[in-house]
């Protein structure tokens, strides 16, 4: 049983389209991160959110933390081929702050 | 760059043999982690360390042991490798808010 669920699992879109990836849980997180991973490499941190309702923007990427700190979303505007990769959400549970739980990932393919 | 290296980067071994993977960091971080990554499962925590000689189990610790005798090194040992332990292994350190910074990974194949 996954503590963190991600949807969709796979996503293939045309360059220039918008997309949203979701990360959901029934647990409360003290902080939540989004990572991007390319083939053959380790995940790379994109953003951390810690406050319920928080919205952070990183160029064309917008991250939102749910009010109850149980869910998050990643929205990409005008996707580019360089956005292709595996997107992972991860969170530190309030009850187990020194460990991070990862979602299964969303594999994004942006087609030229 | 969090200064994390892993060795070896690739290893092929046979069932029943012992295997040790090494993670080395250069920035004196207290927390270090070992994960395995398999298709459909994302990253799963094997063991982690919160200081020299201080370690704890993760969700998939069976068949693995760890040691941390120095701040900079965290070793993962498979005492008797099995085919189910074929995977990509990542070491990570954590900073504020449990942000994880990963090494380049070790691809292990157990035949």
Interface residues (C-beta under 8 A of the other chain):
Chain A: X2 X30 X31 X33 X35 X40 X41 X42 X43 X44 X45 X48 X50 X88 X90 X92 X97 X98 X99 X100 X101 X102 X103 X104 X105
Chain B: X31 X33 X35 X40 X41 X42 X43 X44 X45 X48 X50 X58 X90 X92 X94 X97 X98 X99 X100 X101 X102 X103 X104 X105
